[in-house]
């Protein structure tokens, strides 16, 4: 008589794997094109496009807080995933519309862009925390030791989707001719491909969820809260959160106060202020739950501490879609075997490397566990931060001697993505697994929302850091064409005429003071237009004398960034210090995890 061998992982994991794969195709395919589309088709500056990009990504990981709450209290994981997938597909089709209209109606195209991004943000909020929560729910209490491996497999699905999206969307949506001039009318096909992938992922989940996304006893996972029964609560664990009315009122007041502090004291824009304020407020609200035991309280604190350090990882990692894309576009020799790779496709190597190395990393953790040598999750994550610091240290030293016109070899960006992939595999799926292990069941989706808020804060910080990118070779070349000494002007050593400053604005190396322009009867919209509009000498003199256009190197924390080397060293310092601090805290965190590794 033979006994059936129990599979290592439930089939539902692979349904969620496929659903997330197509969602990531949608998201990363769009991400590869987004800033290039904003700058080249919608004529928005690189600085502002980085801010838009960071705000968009940040809000994408802020709304999981709302999606997690609605799932836990009202709709359940399943319905939230279906709703989120549908909204994201609609958002991508609106981006397709924006990319179809900009040539005939630029203002309408810009408006549709913001609507599309808003819909994608809410769709992601419903989708993201709930599919991650369902992965954790597939495993009963006795099998929670499989979660690191399960989330690494799940993470491979994420990155197969990222690889496909970053391959196909740039191939159909980012074309340049032999002279290097970009065809800005093909972006729409990349967005159309992304929307189609999202529809496919949503349909996959709808068709297979009832058969495979179930408990070993065949009960639906992630159903309506009224129908869901958790069978793996720890002894004595409360099954319902208890927030007092006073705690909720204090939370609302604290959110308003924190938002204003970040905006008015620290100078953050309103969206970034909301993101930072929300993260702190929600974290404190959960800790106010009167049903929390001492062990639960300490385990949640571990999630918060790790989440704080993860902010710096994502702030550095997400330069891929902004500053690193601009560098790939303007200051990189992208020739591979005679083929000039589109700049939006260079970030594809991250997805390729995750697909190649996800399973080896999973096997590594399993083998170390069997021999009792597996490091605890915070140590893995500290190692991930150290690796991303190393990647930027290498790239910083390779751009150090390029000068104003030298081109970086694409091999160095590929190496950067390889090292960052090792860091990502040591940090991101391990973080998801950590939340799955430590979170009390009644807070499962909500604490995944908190974890994603650390991503949101990291992306907001990424937008801020991306906006301080110093001039690249494209800007120096454009300045030389109009006989402008860009370094001299940015250093304040060369006095430029009003006309020169106006041209500097056109090549995105200066800022325009809107209030000063209006006060002196200058048409702000005309000044901002990237066309050949000529101004009178009187207007030029006014621009110069009233300092309506200001030129200067970017500044971060009081330090002036003159070069790409100094820009990249910002990430080396931030991530290096975060790595050392997190590693030094591991003995303290180990005690607070109470036996969970």
Secondary structure, 3 states (H helix, E strand, C coil): CCCCCCCCCCHHHHHHHHHHHHHHHHHHHHHHHHHHHHHHCCCCCHHHHHHHHHHHHHHHCCCHHHHHHHHHHHHHHHHHHHHHHHHHHHHHHHHHHHHHHCCCCHHHHHHHHHHHHHHHHHHHHHHHHHHHHHHHHCCCHHHHHHHHHHHHHHHHHHHHHHHHHHHHHHHHHCEECCCCCEECCCHHHHHHHHHHHHHHHHHHHHHHHHHHCECCCCCECCCCCCCCCCCCCCCCCCCCCCCCHHHHHHHHHHHHHHHHHHHHHCCCCHHHHHHHHHHHHHHHHHHCCCCCCHHHHHHHHHHHHHHHHHHHHHHHHHHHHCHHHHHHHHCEECEECCEECCHHHCCHHHHHHHHHHHHHHHHHHHHHHHCCCCCCHHHHHHHHHHHHHHHHHHHHHHHCCCCCCCCEEHHHHHHHHHHHHHHHHHHHHHHHHHHHHHCCHHHHHHHHHHHHHHHHHHHHHHHHHHCCCCCCHHHHHHHHHCCCCHHHHHHCCCCCCHHHHHHHHHCCCEEECHHHHHHCCCCHHHHHCCCCCCCCHHHHHHHHHCCCEEECCCEECCEECCCHHHHHHHHHHHHHHHHHHHHHCHHHHHHHHCCCC
